[in-house]
């Protein structure tokens, strides 16, 4: 059974860093593209970053140079390292994977960036 569980969110000040974790089960992590999405109140959910099965990484322009995505196959985890956080990064962050024609999501972890 596919299960994704995000953790690591919290309240931080602008300029600080945070690492989000997605614990996975029910999938073979290394053969899937893993995605991090985020959603802020009143805004559409957006893809923040992903990493493909061959290790290629993609980021939206607003986080390039600040965020990094990585995988730990042995621990079946996907990470989102978030540096130099800004108030506009405030959102609920979700881990997601597509398998057998549908998307699977975790419960989300909330990130609030405020002074």
URMO-V158291 format. One record per residue. N is the residue number from 1. SS is DSSP state (~ for helix, > for strand, _ for the rest). NEAR is the number of other ideal C-beta (glycine too) atoms within 8 Angstrom. D_LAST is the distance of its C-alpha to the last C-alpha in Angstrom with 1 decimal. Layout:
N,SS,NEAR,D_LAST / N,SS,NEAR,D_LAST
//
This chain:
1,_,4,40.4 / 2,_,10,37.2 / 3,>,7,34.1 / 4,>,13,30.6 / 5,>,8,27.8 / 6,>,16,24.2 / 7,>,8,21.9 / 8,_,9,18.9 / 9,_,12,16.0 / 10,>,8,13.1 / 11,>,4,9.4 / 12,>,10,7.8 / 13,_,7,5.0 / 14,_,9,6.4 / 15,_,5,9.8 / 16,_,8,10.6 / 17,_,9,13.6 / 18,>,11,15.1 / 19,>,9,18.8 / 20,>,15,20.2 / 21,>,10,23.8 / 22,>,15,26.5 / 23,>,10,29.5 / 24,>,15,32.6 / 25,>,8,36.1 / 26,_,6,39.1 / 27,_,9,38.9 / 28,_,5,39.9 / 29,~,12,36.5 / 30,~,7,38.1 / 31,~,5,40.0 / 32,_,11,37.3 / 33,_,9,34.6 / 34,>,15,31.3 / 35,>,10,28.5 / 36,>,17,24.8 / 37,>,12,23.7 / 38,>,13,20.6 / 39,>,10,20.4 / 40,_,8,17.8 / 41,_,3,18.9 / 42,_,3,21.4 / 43,_,8,21.9 / 44,_,4,24.6 / 45,_,7,24.3 / 46,>,9,24.3 / 47,>,8,25.6 / 48,>,12,23.0 / 49,>,14,25.4 / 50,>,11,28.7 / 51,>,13,31.2 / 52,_,9,34.9 / 53,_,7,37.7 / 54,_,4,38.7 / 55,_,6,35.3 / 56,_,6,34.3 / 57,>,10,30.6 / 58,>,7,29.1 / 59,>,10,25.7 / 60,_,9,24.4 / 61,~,5,23.9 / 62,~,5,20.1 / 63,~,12,19.6 / 64,_,8,22.6 / 65,_,3,22.1 / 66,_,8,18.8 / 67,>,12,20.2 / 68,>,7,23.4 / 69,>,15,25.5 / 70,>,8,28.1 / 71,>,11,30.8 / 72,>,9,32.4 / 73,_,7,35.8 / 74,_,4,37.0 / 75,_,5,34.2 / 76,_,9,34.0 / 77,>,11,30.3 / 78,>,15,28.2 / 79,>,12,24.8 / 80,>,14,22.0 / 81,>,10,20.2 / 82,>,13,16.9 / 83,_,8,15.7 / 84,_,6,13.2 / 85,_,14,11.2 / 86,_,7,9.8 / 87,~,7,8.6 / 88,~,6,12.4 / 89,~,11,13.1 / 90,_,9,12.0 / 91,>,10,15.5 / 92,>,11,18.1 / 93,>,16,19.9 / 94,>,13,23.6 / 95,>,15,26.3 / 96,>,13,29.6 / 97,>,14,33.2 / 98,>,9,36.3 / 99,>,9,39.5 / 100,_,3,42.8 / 101,_,4,41.7 / 102,>,6,38.6 / 103,>,6,35.0 / 104,>,9,33.5 / 105,>,9,29.9 / 106,_,11,27.9 / 107,_,6,26.1 / 108,_,9,22.7 / 109,>,12,19.5 / 110,>,9,16.2 / 111,>,17,13.2 / 112,>,9,9.8 / 113,>,13,7.1 / 114,_,8,3.8 / 115,_,3,0.0
//
